[in-house]
Structures are given as C-alpha cells and as structure tokens.
Amino acid sequence: GAGAMPCKSAEWLQEELEARGGASLLLLDCRPHELFESSHIETAINLAIPGLMLRRLRKGNLPIRSIIPNHADKERFATRCKAATVLLYDEATAEWQA
C-alpha cells in the first residue's frame, strides 16, 4: 500500500476550487448516493462505499480503482490519478460554503 492518506482542510479545497477550478484535483465523493444526487462538487466521482471500506481506503489498504463502479469514471481516474491530487470526502467532512 501507499500508506495512510494525508488530510486536507475544507479551506484548502475551497482555495483550490476557486484558484484553479479544481483542475488539479480528482474528487471522490464518498457520501451516500442520494446526498451526491442532491448536491456535489461538479467534477466529483461518486463512490458510495461502506464505512469499513472507506477506513481501509484511508489507510492505503485498498486500491481506489477497484471500488470505482462506473467504467467511464474508472478511465478518468486512471488517466488523471498520477497528475492530480486525489481527494476523498464524505458527510463527516467539515461543512464549507463557496
């Protein structure tokens, strides 16, 4: 594994989105599907996964690519993951407003 993932703040994310429109980010929204449907960051990929898998992912014990369900999203992840900052967030992520 790659080891545990470092954390970024909501403020850091907001600055990235404002400065570069999220061009250097690959956002993985791990909230339940209905929350993703109601509102999400435009470029985010929805990954509705159980808490146990999310913990394994955060620790670096699970390859992200293996849990992306949609083929088009898998391709987008494969082409961008080396150049972009991959960022996971869920409903426990601090609230922030643009």
N, C-alpha and C positions, 0 to 999 in steps of 0.2 A: 504493500500500500504506500501511498504518498504521505501518510501521517495525517494528523488532525488538521482540519482546515482553520486558517486564521479567521477571526471575526472582523467585520467592518461595521461601522456605525451607520445608522439611518441618515445622519448628516452627510457622511461620506458618499452614500448612494445618491442623495439628493444633489450634491455638488457635481457628481459625475454625470447625472442625467441632465442637469442644467448646462454644464460646460460643453459636453460632447454629445448630448442626446442619447447617451448610453451606447455609443458606437463601439466602445472598447469593452462592453460588458456582455456576458451571456447569463441572463437571469433565469433562474429555475424557481418557479413559484410552487412551493410545496404545500400550499393550503388546499383544503377540500375543493373539489371541482365547482360546487355552487358558489363559493366565495370568489374563485377565479372568474367565473362567468359574470358575477355581478360587478366586479371591478378588478383590474390588474394593470401592471405596467405594460404598455403596448407591445414591447418586443419579448416579453417573458414567455417561457415554455412552462405549461402546467404539468407538474409531477405530483399527483395526489397519491402520496405513499404513506403507509402506516408509520407511526412514531418509532417503532423498533428499527425499521429500515432507515429512517431519517437519522437516527443516532449512529447506526453503522456507517452511513454515508459521511456524516460529520467527522467521524473518527478516521476516515480514509480506508475502511474495511470493505467497501462495496464500490465497484466501478459505476460511475454515474450513467455511462452509456447503456449499461444493462437494464436500467429501470426507466428509460425514456420509451414510452409506449408507441409513439407515432413515428413512422418511418421518415417522414419529412423533417420532423424535429430532431431525430437521430442523426440525419445527414447534416443538418445545420449545426448541431453540437459537434460532430466530427470535424467539420471544416473550420469551426471557429474556436474550439476549446484550447488550441495551442496559442492563439494570438490574443484571445480575450480573457478578461478576468471572469471566472465562473463564480456566480454568487447565488447561494441558496437562501430563500427566505420563506417563513411560514407565518401563521397568525400570531405566534409569540414574538415576532419581530416588532420592535417599537413602532408605534404609530407615527407617521410623518405626513405632512401636507406640502404640496408644491406651492 
